[in-house]
Amino acid sequence: SLPRAQRTCATTTTTMAADAMGGMRDVYADEERDGVRMSYGTWPSSRLEATRIVVPVGCLYSPLKKIAAMPPALAYDPVKCNGCAGVLNPYCQIDFRTKLWTCPFCQNRNHFAPHYAENISEHNLPAELIPQFTTVEYELQQAPQSGPPVFLFVVDTCLDEEEMDELKDSLQQTLNLIPEDSLVGLITFGTHVMVHELGFTECPKSYVFRGTKEYPAQKVQDLLGILPAGRGGMQTQQAQQQAQASAREPAVGRFLLPISECSFTLESILEDLQRDPWPVPSDQRTQRCSGVALSVAVGLLESAYSRQGARIMTFIGGPATTGPGMIVGRPKTEAIRSHTDIQKNNATHMKAAQQFYKSLAERAVASSHVVDIFACSLDQVGLLEMKACCEKTGGLIVLADSFGQSVFKESLRRMFRRFPDDSPGDGGHLQMGFAAQIDVTTSREFKIAGAIGSCSSLKKMGPNVAETEIGTGGTSAWSMGGVDPSTTLAVYFEITNSNANPLPAHKRRYIQFVTQYQHANGRTRLRATTLCGPWHGDPNDASPIARSFDQEASAVLMARIATHRTETEEVPDILRWVDRSLIRLCSKFADYRKDDPGSFRLSQEFAMYPQFMFHLRRSQFLQLFNTSPDESAYYRSVLVRENTTNSLVMIQPSLLSYSFQGTPSPVLLDAASVSPDTILLLDTFFHVVVFHGEKIAMWRDQGYQDHEEHIHFKNLLIAPQTDAQRIMDQRFPVPRYIVCDQHKSEARFVIAKLNPSLTHNTNDGSAGERIFTDDVSLRVFMEHLMKLAVQS
């Protein structure tokens, strides 16, 4: 695997960075043990002190992270507190004599069930009470068995022939990756929507829906002649009687069939699938009813498979131009909305489309269904409006230029990755969970302010819900819908304990995350992660809080807040908030003499944080230049669902340098790192770029690598390509791979990310790439930060 520096952020090779990483080893251990990263390990014990530490107390939690030390799923139901419903955990106080346990969250005393009480002792503990198992997973015995997962393909036919062939080829390959007992369905759309009846084998048969009107679930049921189903798609006795009376049949067996029964029929339909036949005048766009197609898909699954694991996999090649959810009109004289149009309120269809897709998302959430969008087009497709369908349901978004690009093809294939066969309890099953819900329980001194990520509020109020909201607040439980091992939720807390009520020195705080989801094997699982941490009560000494600071997690938590605020606030206002927060944080925790910038020093725990904020300010998450509204929406959506390591790479890309001088090494993300005789490997998460210096490119073009005496040069050329492939093999969505040379057009992918320490105005003879920009460099940024932080 790649070295730690590259995997995390590959930021610098300076001693300061090494110290910063070294001082944070324990947070990586926490992440490996529980899938959690917290902004602070030690919390201030009062509301007033919590406002002074600037970065909110919060954590990044990956509910399905594979934890090596976790025991296999426990084949019994969890023991829960009668007061707060908290799950039994290693921090509970156990009275082995009276067989009672005390809940650390609400202090309620509970009796053990008879089968526990008979067997439990100090030397015979169940797995959930063993100290090192702070995260355990249960396979619930009382929950009914779910049906197999459903994959409903919703396919755009308004594509040119070449794109159509690529998409059909990818879909046919996908059918071989889906488990045989899974149900599949097919909807195609163009001018109209066609729902294909896979169970009718005599000839291809489909039901056509007009592309200009919306169809509620009941209307879809009536037009398709289907009845609503019970759990797992099984018909209730009453439904069966109604079916006999009305000559209706269940959708399962007609429109949704196990892949083992309909693969030939489905492959035949895909093979014969033609592009939309309706004529298109040269001055108009194709008539594409994406919104109606999604509406019919949601209605079909609502009717057939409510509250069961199902994915609506939508493949789109352009914007919706007709019906509800329309993004742009058909005349080509009408341009699709840009950032400028949105700022000036000239985006005619945007608000109506956002409201339409939001209502579809809420219906999908209520039925525990996931919406995925694979958008492949050189033009915008309306991702800005449609993203609510994915973000609220836990769906995946992949944005590519074409259906023939590896970004799409490989991402679609990786979506169906499985656990290794030797993985206990999971072997051979898909690495995805369905219908996930997460519930957060806390001790009494603090409350839950909200969550930011792929989630939707379940509106569960309680005494541990704060009035202040960050992200999706006003609840202690969220629906996450579709989850996978990298899905990460940011949860923020508010300390409510007052100054007048000092906490005793031995007092601890407790948090428990309880995630219930449908495993790909059809069983319902529950994962409980319980965290414990100290309080700090001395307002005159903040050093214990400072030493517990996790600058990587804090940078990601702040980036998520900034990204969330872009939906309701102007970007300049958010940049000012980021700057002020950084100045206040440095004023609080740096060592300096008043009004003396030269005395300014940051401890190793904070050393990298200003650098993260510098790159966040310049990133595509907060800068709109050179990105379309769809691209901005895509980048932000990926940021708020990925784990800490991947999010950091997005904020501050990693840069490796390859040269004859030694082994590959991380270098500063700086213009000074560009040299004619080196190769750079840039990883921005969305792009992986191999950048050849001017001399290297010249030697390569002259064919030196083909001569035996220059074998070292050949190895130098191969090394970054091998490492790039290793990065791409582990990532979803698959990044775009770019190979470029210094001073050529595609070099812009690297130059745009570098700190502009050398510009066209630099005359000191420094080596490196001169960048034509008026942006401030990191050095100037830090000088201003130090000056403002030390002001009295």
Stockholm file with secondary structure:
# STOCKHOLM 1.0

chainA/1-792         SLPRAQRTCATTTTTMAADAMGGMRDVYADEERDGVRMSYGTWPSSRLEATRIVVPVGCLYSPLKKIAAMPPALAYDPVKCNGCAGVLNPYCQIDFRTKLWTCPFCQNRNHFAPHYAENISEHNLPAELIPQFTTVEYELQQAPQSGPPVFLFVVDTCLDEEEMDELKDSLQQTLNLIPEDSLVGLITFGTHVMVHELGFTECPKSYVFRGTKEYPAQKVQDLLGILPAGRGGMQTQQAQQQAQASAREPAVGRFLLPISECSFTLESILEDLQRDPWPVPSDQRTQRCSGVALSVAVGLLESAYSRQGARIMTFIGGPATTGPGMIVGRPKTEAIRSHTDIQKNNATHMKAAQQFYKSLAERAVASSHVVDIFACSLDQVGLLEMKACCEKTGGLIVLADSFGQSVFKESLRRMFRRFPDDSPGDGGHLQMGFAAQIDVTTSREFKIAGAIGSCSSLKKMGPNVAETEIGTGGTSAWSMGGVDPSTTLAVYFEITNSNANPLPAHKRRYIQFVTQYQHANGRTRLRATTLCGPWHGDPNDASPIARSFDQEASAVLMARIATHRTETEEVPDILRWVDRSLIRLCSKFADYRKDDPGSFRLSQEFAMYPQFMFHLRRSQFLQLFNTSPDESAYYRSVLVRENTTNSLVMIQPSLLSYSFQGTPSPVLLDAASVSPDTILLLDTFFHVVVFHGEKIAMWRDQGYQDHEEHIHFKNLLIAPQTDAQRIMDQRFPVPRYIVCDQHKSEARFVIAKLNPSLTHNTNDGSAGERIFTDDVSLRVFMEHLMKLAVQS
#=GR chainA/1-792 SS CCCHHHHHTCCCCSHHHHHHHHTTHHHHHHHHHHSEEESBSSEESSHHHHHHTCSCCEEEECTTCCCTTSCSCBSSCCCBCTTTCCBCCTTSEEETTTTEEECTTTCCEEECCHHHHHHCBTTBCCGGGSTTCSEEEEECSSSCCCCCCEEEEEEECCSCHHHHHHHHHHHHHHHTTSCTTCEEEEEEESSSEEEECTTCCSSCCEEEECTTSCCCHHHHHHHHTEECCCGGGCCCHHHHHHHHHHTCEESBTTTBEEHHHHHHHHHHHHHHCCCCCSCCCTTBCCCCCHHHHHHHHHHHHHHHSTTSCEEEEEEESSCCCSSTTCCSCSBTTSCCCCHHHHHTTCCTTHHHHHHHHHHHHHHHHHTTEEEEEEEECSSCCSHHHHHHHHHHHTCCEEEESCTTSHHHHHHHHHTTCBCCTTSTTTTTSBSCEEEEEEEEEECTTEEEEEEESSCEECCCCCTTBCSSCSSBCSCSEEEEEEECTTCCEEEEEEECCCTTSCCCTTCEEEEEEEEEEECTTSCEEEEEEEEEEEEECCTTCCHHHHHTBCHHHHHHHHHHHHHHHTTTSCHHHHHHHHHHHHHHHHHHHSEEETTEEEEEECCTTTTTHHHHHHHHHHSTTTCCTTCCHHHHHHHHHHHTTSCHHHHHHHHSCEEEEEETTEEEEECCSBGGGCCTTCEEEEECSSEEEEEECHHHHHHHHTTGGGSGGGHHHHHHHHHHHHHHHHHHHTCSSCCEEEEEETTSGGGHHHHTTSBCSSBTTCCSCCCSCCBCCCCCCHHHHHHHHHHHHTCC
#=GC SS_cons         CCCHHHHHTCCCCSHHHHHHHHTTHHHHHHHHHHSEEESBSSEESSHHHHHHTCSCCEEEECTTCCCTTSCSCBSSCCCBCTTTCCBCCTTSEEETTTTEEECTTTCCEEECCHHHHHHCBTTBCCGGGSTTCSEEEEECSSSCCCCCCEEEEEEECCSCHHHHHHHHHHHHHHHTTSCTTCEEEEEEESSSEEEECTTCCSSCCEEEECTTSCCCHHHHHHHHTEECCCGGGCCCHHHHHHHHHHTCEESBTTTBEEHHHHHHHHHHHHHHCCCCCSCCCTTBCCCCCHHHHHHHHHHHHHHHSTTSCEEEEEEESSCCCSSTTCCSCSBTTSCCCCHHHHHTTCCTTHHHHHHHHHHHHHHHHHTTEEEEEEEECSSCCSHHHHHHHHHHHTCCEEEESCTTSHHHHHHHHHTTCBCCTTSTTTTTSBSCEEEEEEEEEECTTEEEEEEESSCEECCCCCTTBCSSCSSBCSCSEEEEEEECTTCCEEEEEEECCCTTSCCCTTCEEEEEEEEEEECTTSCEEEEEEEEEEEEECCTTCCHHHHHTBCHHHHHHHHHHHHHHHTTTSCHHHHHHHHHHHHHHHHHHHSEEETTEEEEEECCTTTTTHHHHHHHHHHSTTTCCTTCCHHHHHHHHHHHTTSCHHHHHHHHSCEEEEEETTEEEEECCSBGGGCCTTCEEEEECSSEEEEEECHHHHHHHHTTGGGSGGGHHHHHHHHHHHHHHHHHHHTCSSCCEEEEEETTSGGGHHHHTTSBCSSBTTCCSCCCSCCBCCCCCCHHHHHHHHHHHHTCC
//
